[in-house]
Amino acid sequence: MGRPPSKPARLKNGFYIEVKNPGSGAIIIRRDTQEQMLMAAEEYARTKEVVVLGEMKNDKWVN
């Protein structure tokens, strides 16, 4: 058994949404463009709860 990581996980540059089933944990999904992210959000919104997180660029959230 190894030691747990001491650095937090880094997210890649892109657009993120959070998808979850009611009453369970969430999954974060990344897309390269805003259009792809919005299409994925529409697709998942039919059956799941979707939260648009926004754009990540150089480890910072862009509004």
TORMI-463724 format. One record per residue: residue number from 1; x, y, z of N, C-alpha, C in turn. Coordinates in steps of 0.02 Angstrom, whole numbers, plus 50000, padded with zeros to 5 digits. Last residue first. Layout:
BEGIN
[NUM [X Y Z] [X Y Z] [X Y Z]]
...
END
This chain:
BEGIN
[63 [49229 51660 49217] [49157 51675 49219] [49130 51685 49150]]
[62 [49339 51527 49242] [49326 51588 49204] [49251 51599 49203]]
[61 [49436 51456 49368] [49371 51459 49337] [49362 51527 49304]]
[60 [49601 51395 49342] [49556 51445 49369] [49491 51445 49331]]
[59 [49695 51313 49278] [49677 51299 49348] [49636 51353 49381]]
[58 [49689 51363 49144] [49750 51369 49184] [49734 51364 49259]]
[57 [49519 51369 49148] [49575 51388 49106] [49634 51401 49153]]
[56 [49358 51307 49137] [49420 51303 49175] [49477 51320 49128]]
[55 [49192 51367 49132] [49255 51355 49096] [49314 51356 49144]]
[54 [49052 51285 49215] [49084 51339 49178] [49149 51318 49146]]
[53 [48954 51203 49271] [49006 51231 49314] [49043 51288 49280]]
[52 [48788 51169 49268] [48841 51193 49225] [48892 51228 49270]]
[51 [48713 51025 49324] [48735 51090 49345] [48793 51110 49300]]
[50 [48575 50915 49310] [48635 50942 49278] [48649 51012 49306]]
[49 [48502 50762 49349] [48510 50831 49369] [48576 50857 49342]]
[48 [48436 50658 49214] [48477 50671 49272] [48476 50745 49290]]
[47 [48364 50644 49096] [48357 50592 49147] [48393 50607 49212]]
[46 [48382 50760 49020] [48321 50721 49012] [48310 50672 49069]]
[45 [48507 50811 49040] [48452 50841 49078] [48387 50802 49071]]
[44 [48594 50754 48948] [48591 50725 49015] [48532 50751 49055]]
[43 [48568 50840 48836] [48561 50767 48832] [48552 50735 48901]]
[42 [48602 50967 48885] [48533 50953 48862] [48520 50878 48861]]
[41 [48738 50945 48909] [48694 50964 48964] [48621 50950 48946]]
[40 [48785 50923 48779] [48789 50869 48829] [48742 50883 48887]]
[39 [48764 51051 48726] [48730 50993 48697] [48729 50935 48745]]
[38 [48851 51126 48808] [48779 51139 48811] [48738 51082 48780]]
[37 [48975 51071 48768] [48954 51066 48838] [48878 51076 48843]]
[36 [48980 51106 48633] [48978 51035 48651] [48954 51026 48722]]
[35 [48987 51246 48651] [48931 51217 48615] [48923 51142 48631]]
[34 [49109 51263 48716] [49048 51280 48752] [48987 51249 48717]]
[33 [49225 51126 48692] [49195 51190 48674] [49130 51201 48713]]
[32 [49267 51008 48758] [49316 51055 48731] [49287 51124 48716]]
[31 [49203 50952 48917] [49198 50958 48845] [49246 51012 48821]]
[30 [49192 50844 49058] [49226 50899 49023] [49213 50894 48949]]
[29 [49096 50810 49202] [49110 50794 49132] [49139 50855 49098]]
[28 [49087 50737 49359] [49104 50798 49322] [49126 50777 49252]]
[27 [48956 50666 49451] [49011 50654 49405] [49023 50719 49367]]
[26 [48897 50645 49621] [48900 50679 49556] [48961 50658 49517]]
[25 [48796 50526 49717] [48854 50568 49703] [48854 50596 49632]]
[24 [48615 50535 49744] [48680 50501 49739] [48735 50550 49722]]
[23 [48490 50596 49740] [48507 50555 49798] [48573 50518 49792]]
[22 [48468 50593 49566] [48443 50618 49630] [48461 50569 49686]]
[21 [48624 50582 49481] [48558 50555 49493] [48533 50583 49558]]
[20 [48716 50714 49401] [48704 50666 49455] [48633 50641 49454]]
[19 [48848 50807 49331] [48789 50765 49317] [48780 50718 49376]]
[18 [48916 50959 49291] [48911 50910 49345] [48845 50873 49334]]
[17 [49027 51015 49162] [48960 51008 49190] [48962 50955 49244]]
[16 [49150 51124 49092] [49131 51071 49137] [49057 51075 49156]]
[15 [49269 51153 48965] [49204 51172 48993] [49177 51112 49032]]
[14 [49448 51173 48986] [49388 51153 48950] [49326 51177 48987]]
[13 [49601 51108 49045] [49565 51165 49016] [49505 51140 48977]]
[12 [49589 50986 49178] [49613 51009 49113] [49574 51071 49092]]
[11 [49620 51000 49353] [49573 50991 49298] [49604 51019 49234]]
[10 [49716 50910 49471] [49710 50968 49427] [49662 50951 49371]]
[9 [49699 50859 49641] [49693 50843 49570] [49685 50907 49530]]
[8 [49820 50914 49764] [49751 50906 49739] [49751 50892 49664]]
[7 [49953 50815 49831] [49931 50870 49789] [49859 50860 49768]]
[6 [49972 50697 49897] [49969 50757 49938] [49947 50818 49897]]
[5 [49901 50533 49886] [49930 50592 49854] [49922 50654 49898]]
[4 [49946 50409 50013] [49896 50446 49973] [49928 50509 49942]]
[3 [50069 50281 49991] [50048 50342 50026] [49996 50378 49983]]
[2 [50024 50110 49961] [50063 50171 49955] [50034 50228 49995]]
[1 [50042 49941 50000] [50000 50000 50000] [50044 50062 50000]]
END
